[in-house]
Amino acid sequence: MYVGRVSGTVVATIKHTAFNGRKLLIVDRLGEDGEPTGGYDICVDMVQAGVGDKVLVLDEGNGARQVLNMKVAPVRAVIVGIVDDVQIP
């Protein structure tokens, strides 16, 4: 699981049925300093996130499929929360 920032959307007219009716977003991984690390994922949005939002991403295939309630799906990362604040002591 990691904190990231939504940087864009993905539009696909032809896709696997697991993605039908689901929004796909590009999420840049953020480091502890809140800056992008250079890594990114294409995530299934479960929380109505939008470009610019700081989000919590579940980046593990089995957990992602459980969130989607699907036994088999080509999904690895899902957005499971919108982050209001991060505090690191």
Backbone as JSON Lines, residues from 0, in Angstrom:
{"i":0,"aa":"M","n":[0.85,-1.16,0.0],"ca":[0.0,0.0,0.0],"c":[0.9,1.24,0.0]}
{"i":1,"aa":"Y","n":[0.48,2.27,-0.72],"ca":[1.28,3.49,-0.76],"c":[0.38,4.71,-0.98]}
{"i":2,"aa":"V","n":[0.96,5.88,-0.72],"ca":[0.29,7.14,-0.97],"c":[0.79,7.67,-2.31]}
{"i":3,"aa":"G","n":[-0.15,8.15,-3.13],"ca":[0.21,8.68,-4.43],"c":[-0.65,9.87,-4.79]}
{"i":4,"aa":"R","n":[-0.36,10.45,-5.95],"ca":[-1.15,11.57,-6.45],"c":[-1.63,11.23,-7.85]}
{"i":5,"aa":"V","n":[-2.94,11.43,-8.08],"ca":[-3.53,11.15,-9.39],"c":[-3.02,12.2,-10.38]}
{"i":6,"aa":"S","n":[-2.41,11.71,-11.47],"ca":[-1.85,12.64,-12.46],"c":[-2.57,12.58,-13.8]}
{"i":7,"aa":"G","n":[-3.45,11.61,-14.0],"ca":[-4.13,11.53,-15.28],"c":[-5.15,10.41,-15.33]}
{"i":8,"aa":"T","n":[-5.81,10.31,-16.45],"ca":[-6.81,9.27,-16.66],"c":[-6.41,8.4,-17.84]}
{"i":9,"aa":"V","n":[-6.98,7.2,-17.87],"ca":[-6.76,6.28,-18.98],"c":[-8.12,5.99,-19.6]}
{"i":10,"aa":"V","n":[-8.23,6.17,-20.91],"ca":[-9.47,5.87,-21.63],"c":[-9.19,4.73,-22.58]}
{"i":11,"aa":"A","n":[-10.01,3.68,-22.47],"ca":[-9.85,2.51,-23.35],"c":[-11.23,2.07,-23.82]}
{"i":12,"aa":"T","n":[-11.45,2.11,-25.12],"ca":[-12.74,1.7,-25.64],"c":[-12.87,0.18,-25.7]}
{"i":13,"aa":"I","n":[-11.76,-0.5,-25.87],"ca":[-11.76,-1.96,-25.87],"c":[-10.91,-2.41,-24.69]}
{"i":14,"aa":"K","n":[-11.52,-3.15,-23.77],"ca":[-10.83,-3.56,-22.55],"c":[-11.42,-4.83,-21.98]}
{"i":15,"aa":"H","n":[-10.74,-5.43,-21.04],"ca":[-11.21,-6.63,-20.35],"c":[-12.51,-6.29,-19.62]}
{"i":16,"aa":"T","n":[-13.42,-7.23,-19.54],"ca":[-14.72,-6.99,-18.91],"c":[-14.6,-6.58,-17.44]}
{"i":17,"aa":"A","n":[-13.51,-6.92,-16.79],"ca":[-13.32,-6.53,-15.39],"c":[-13.26,-5.01,-15.24]}
{"i":18,"aa":"F","n":[-12.95,-4.29,-16.33],"ca":[-12.83,-2.84,-16.26],"c":[-14.08,-2.11,-16.73]}
{"i":19,"aa":"N","n":[-15.08,-2.83,-17.19],"ca":[-16.31,-2.19,-17.67],"c":[-16.96,-1.39,-16.54]}
{"i":20,"aa":"G","n":[-17.26,-0.13,-16.82],"ca":[-17.91,0.73,-15.84],"c":[-17.0,1.22,-14.74]}
{"i":21,"aa":"R","n":[-15.69,1.0,-14.86],"ca":[-14.74,1.42,-13.83],"c":[-13.78,2.45,-14.41]}
{"i":22,"aa":"K","n":[-13.47,3.47,-13.6],"ca":[-12.55,4.53,-14.02],"c":[-11.12,4.09,-13.74]}
{"i":23,"aa":"L","n":[-10.24,4.31,-14.72],"ca":[-8.82,4.0,-14.58],"c":[-8.04,5.31,-14.47]}
{"i":24,"aa":"L","n":[-7.18,5.4,-13.45],"ca":[-6.42,6.61,-13.21],"c":[-4.93,6.3,-13.11]}
{"i":25,"aa":"I","n":[-4.1,7.23,-13.59],"ca":[-2.65,7.12,-13.43],"c":[-2.3,7.76,-12.1]}
{"i":26,"aa":"V","n":[-1.59,6.99,-11.25],"ca":[-1.21,7.48,-9.92],"c":[0.31,7.46,-9.79]}
{"i":27,"aa":"D","n":[0.88,8.63,-9.51],"ca":[2.32,8.74,-9.27],"c":[2.59,8.41,-7.8]}
{"i":28,"aa":"R","n":[3.55,7.5,-7.56],"ca":[3.93,7.18,-6.18],"c":[4.61,8.38,-5.55]}
{"i":29,"aa":"L","n":[4.32,8.61,-4.27],"ca":[4.95,9.69,-3.53],"c":[5.87,9.12,-2.46]}
{"i":30,"aa":"G","n":[7.0,9.77,-2.24],"ca":[7.92,9.38,-1.18],"c":[7.48,9.99,0.15]}
{"i":31,"aa":"E","n":[8.24,9.73,1.2],"ca":[7.93,10.25,2.53],"c":[7.92,11.78,2.55]}
{"i":32,"aa":"D","n":[8.66,12.39,1.64],"ca":[8.7,13.85,1.57],"c":[7.53,14.44,0.77]}
{"i":33,"aa":"G","n":[6.66,13.57,0.25],"ca":[5.51,14.02,-0.52],"c":[5.8,14.31,-1.98]}
{"i":34,"aa":"E","n":[7.03,14.04,-2.41],"ca":[7.42,14.28,-3.8],"c":[7.34,12.98,-4.61]}
{"i":35,"aa":"P","n":[7.04,13.08,-5.9],"ca":[6.97,11.88,-6.74],"c":[8.3,11.13,-6.77]}
{"i":36,"aa":"T","n":[8.22,9.8,-6.76],"ca":[9.42,8.95,-6.77],"c":[9.83,8.56,-8.18]}
{"i":37,"aa":"G","n":[8.96,8.78,-9.16],"ca":[9.24,8.37,-10.52],"c":[8.47,7.12,-10.91]}
{"i":38,"aa":"G","n":[7.91,6.42,-9.93],"ca":[7.09,5.24,-10.21],"c":[5.63,5.62,-10.34]}
{"i":39,"aa":"Y","n":[4.88,4.8,-11.04],"ca":[3.45,5.06,-11.17],"c":[2.71,3.74,-11.39]}
{"i":40,"aa":"D","n":[1.41,3.76,-11.21],"ca":[0.54,2.63,-11.51],"c":[-0.7,3.15,-12.22]}
{"i":41,"aa":"I","n":[-1.31,2.28,-13.0],"ca":[-2.65,2.54,-13.52],"c":[-3.58,1.81,-12.57]}
{"i":42,"aa":"C","n":[-4.46,2.56,-11.92],"ca":[-5.28,2.02,-10.83],"c":[-6.76,2.07,-11.17]}
{"i":43,"aa":"V","n":[-7.5,1.12,-10.64],"ca":[-8.96,1.15,-10.7],"c":[-9.43,2.05,-9.56]}
{"i":44,"aa":"D","n":[-10.26,3.04,-9.87],"ca":[-10.74,3.99,-8.87],"c":[-11.98,3.43,-8.17]}
{"i":45,"aa":"M","n":[-11.92,3.33,-6.84],"ca":[-13.06,2.84,-6.07],"c":[-13.67,3.94,-5.2]}
{"i":46,"aa":"V","n":[-13.11,5.17,-5.25],"ca":[-13.53,6.2,-4.29],"c":[-13.85,7.55,-4.94]}
{"i":47,"aa":"Q","n":[-14.04,7.58,-6.25],"ca":[-14.38,8.82,-6.95],"c":[-13.25,9.85,-6.89]}
{"i":48,"aa":"A","n":[-12.01,9.4,-6.99],"ca":[-10.85,10.31,-6.99],"c":[-10.76,11.03,-8.33]}
{"i":49,"aa":"G","n":[-10.0,12.12,-8.33],"ca":[-9.81,12.88,-9.56],"c":[-8.37,13.36,-9.67]}
{"i":50,"aa":"V","n":[-8.04,13.93,-10.81],"ca":[-6.69,14.43,-11.06],"c":[-6.33,15.46,-9.98]}
{"i":51,"aa":"G","n":[-5.14,15.28,-9.41],"ca":[-4.65,16.16,-8.36],"c":[-4.89,15.65,-6.95]}
{"i":52,"aa":"D","n":[-5.78,14.68,-6.78],"ca":[-6.06,14.13,-5.44],"c":[-4.9,13.29,-4.94]}
{"i":53,"aa":"K","n":[-4.63,13.39,-3.65],"ca":[-3.68,12.51,-2.98],"c":[-4.5,11.29,-2.55]}
{"i":54,"aa":"V","n":[-4.03,10.08,-2.88],"ca":[-4.83,8.88,-2.68],"c":[-4.03,7.76,-2.01]}
{"i":55,"aa":"L","n":[-4.76,6.82,-1.45],"ca":[-4.19,5.61,-0.86],"c":[-4.43,4.47,-1.84]}
{"i":56,"aa":"V","n":[-3.34,3.81,-2.25],"ca":[-3.42,2.77,-3.27],"c":[-3.08,1.41,-2.65]}
{"i":57,"aa":"L","n":[-3.95,0.44,-2.87],"ca":[-3.67,-0.96,-2.52],"c":[-3.02,-1.57,-3.75]}
{"i":58,"aa":"D","n":[-1.74,-1.89,-3.63],"ca":[-0.93,-2.33,-4.76],"c":[-0.54,-3.8,-4.58]}
{"i":59,"aa":"E","n":[-1.54,-4.65,-4.62],"ca":[-1.32,-6.09,-4.42],"c":[-2.49,-6.8,-5.08]}
{"i":60,"aa":"G","n":[-2.21,-7.62,-6.06],"ca":[-3.25,-8.21,-6.9],"c":[-4.38,-8.91,-6.19]}
{"i":61,"aa":"N","n":[-4.07,-9.8,-5.24],"ca":[-5.13,-10.55,-4.57],"c":[-6.02,-9.61,-3.77]}
{"i":62,"aa":"G","n":[-5.42,-8.68,-3.03],"ca":[-6.2,-7.72,-2.26],"c":[-7.05,-6.84,-3.17]}
{"i":63,"aa":"A","n":[-6.49,-6.45,-4.31],"ca":[-7.23,-5.62,-5.27],"c":[-8.46,-6.38,-5.79]}
{"i":64,"aa":"R","n":[-8.29,-7.64,-6.11],"ca":[-9.42,-8.43,-6.59],"c":[-10.47,-8.61,-5.49]}
{"i":65,"aa":"Q","n":[-10.04,-8.71,-4.24],"ca":[-11.0,-8.81,-3.13],"c":[-11.81,-7.53,-3.0]}
{"i":66,"aa":"V","n":[-11.16,-6.37,-3.14],"ca":[-11.86,-5.1,-3.08],"c":[-12.91,-5.02,-4.2]}
{"i":67,"aa":"L","n":[-12.55,-5.53,-5.37],"ca":[-13.47,-5.53,-6.51],"c":[-14.49,-6.66,-6.45]}
{"i":68,"aa":"N","n":[-14.31,-7.57,-5.49],"ca":[-15.18,-8.74,-5.33],"c":[-15.16,-9.61,-6.59]}
{"i":69,"aa":"M","n":[-13.95,-9.86,-7.11],"ca":[-13.76,-10.7,-8.29],"c":[-12.7,-11.74,-7.98]}
{"i":70,"aa":"K","n":[-12.98,-12.99,-8.32],"ca":[-12.0,-14.05,-8.07],"c":[-10.86,-14.01,-9.07]}
{"i":71,"aa":"V","n":[-11.18,-13.68,-10.31],"ca":[-10.18,-13.61,-11.36],"c":[-10.36,-12.31,-12.12]}
{"i":72,"aa":"A","n":[-9.31,-11.51,-12.17],"ca":[-9.34,-10.25,-12.92],"c":[-7.9,-9.77,-13.11]}
{"i":73,"aa":"P","n":[-7.62,-9.11,-14.24],"ca":[-6.27,-8.61,-14.48],"c":[-6.05,-7.25,-13.81]}
{"i":74,"aa":"V","n":[-6.17,-7.25,-12.48],"ca":[-6.09,-6.01,-11.71],"c":[-5.01,-6.17,-10.65]}
{"i":75,"aa":"R","n":[-4.15,-5.17,-10.51],"ca":[-3.12,-5.2,-9.48],"c":[-3.24,-4.07,-8.49]}
{"i":76,"aa":"A","n":[-3.75,-2.91,-8.91],"ca":[-3.77,-1.74,-8.03],"c":[-5.15,-1.07,-8.05]}
{"i":77,"aa":"V","n":[-5.65,-0.74,-6.85],"ca":[-6.92,-0.04,-6.73],"c":[-6.75,1.14,-5.77]}
{"i":78,"aa":"I","n":[-7.45,2.22,-6.07],"ca":[-7.48,3.36,-5.17],"c":[-8.56,3.09,-4.14]}
{"i":79,"aa":"V","n":[-8.16,3.05,-2.86],"ca":[-9.1,2.7,-1.79],"c":[-9.39,3.85,-0.84]}
{"i":80,"aa":"G","n":[-8.75,5.01,-1.03],"ca":[-9.02,6.14,-0.16],"c":[-8.46,7.44,-0.72]}
{"i":81,"aa":"I","n":[-9.07,8.55,-0.3],"ca":[-8.56,9.87,-0.61],"c":[-7.91,10.38,0.67]}
{"i":82,"aa":"V","n":[-6.64,10.78,0.59],"ca":[-5.85,11.16,1.76],"c":[-6.01,12.65,2.04]}
{"i":83,"aa":"D","n":[-6.39,12.98,3.28],"ca":[-6.5,14.38,3.69],"c":[-5.17,14.92,4.19]}
{"i":84,"aa":"D","n":[-4.41,14.08,4.92],"ca":[-3.18,14.55,5.53],"c":[-2.28,13.37,5.84]}
{"i":85,"aa":"V","n":[-0.97,13.59,5.76],"ca":[0.01,12.58,6.16],"c":[0.96,13.25,7.15]}
{"i":86,"aa":"Q","n":[1.13,12.6,8.31],"ca":[2.06,13.13,9.31],"c":[3.09,12.09,9.63]}
{"i":87,"aa":"I","n":[4.35,12.46,9.48],"ca":[5.46,11.57,9.82],"c":[6.25,12.24,10.94]}
{"i":88,"aa":"P","n":[6.29,11.61,12.13],"ca":[6.97,12.26,13.26],"c":[8.46,12.37,13.06]}
